Amino acid sequence: MLDAGGTFLEVAATQVLLSTASPRIRFVEFTADHEKENGADWLWWWVDRDGTCYGSSSRRRS
C-alpha cells in the first residue's frame, strides 16, 4: 500500500491484512496509545491447539 508519492501506508496495509485474514485469525487493533506503551506496531501471538504460545512484536522504522 503506497500513496501517490510512494510512501508506505501502514494503517491501510494493516486494515487490508486483517480484513483478509478474518475470521480465521482473530485480532485486536492497537490504538496510538497502545503503540506508545509497548513500542510495537504489530504484536502477534500464535497459539497452537494444545495451548502452546509464541509471541512476536514488530515495529516499522522510517
C-alpha positions in Angstrom: 0.0 0.0 0.0 1.7 3.2 -1.2 0.4 6.7 -1.5 0.9 8.8 -4.7 4.4 9.7 -3.5 5.4 6.1 -3.0 5.2 6.2 0.8 4.1 3.0 2.6 0.7 3.4 4.2 0.9 1.2 7.3 -2.6 1.7 8.6 -4.2 0.9 5.2 -2.0 -2.2 4.7 -2.9 -3.4 8.2 -6.6 -3.0 7.5 -6.3 -5.0 4.3 -4.3 -7.7 6.0 -6.8 -8.0 8.9 -9.9 -7.9 6.8 -8.5 -10.7 4.6 -7.4 -12.9 7.5 -10.6 -12.6 9.5 -12.4 -14.7 10.7 -9.7 -17.4 10.6 -7.4 -15.1 12.5 -8.7 -13.2 15.5 -7.2 -9.8 16.2 -7.5 -6.7 18.3 -6.4 -3.4 16.8 -3.9 -1.2 18.7 -4.6 2.4 19.4 -1.9 5.0 19.1 -1.6 4.9 23.0 -1.1 1.1 22.9 1.7 1.5 20.4 3.4 4.1 22.7 3.0 1.8 25.7 4.6 -1.3 24.2 6.7 0.2 21.3 5.3 -2.2 18.7 3.2 -1.5 15.6 2.1 -5.2 15.5 2.1 -7.7 18.3 1.5 -11.2 17.1 0.6 -14.3 19.2 0.4 -17.7 17.6 -1.5 -20.2 19.8 -1.4 -23.9 18.9 -4.4 -26.1 19.6 -2.6 -27.5 22.7 -2.2 -24.0 24.1 1.5 -23.6 23.2 2.1 -19.9 22.5 4.7 -17.9 20.6 4.7 -14.1 20.7 6.4 -11.6 18.4 6.4 -7.9 18.0 7.4 -5.7 15.2 8.0 -2.0 14.6 8.2 -0.1 11.4 11.1 2.2 11.2 11.2 5.2 8.8 
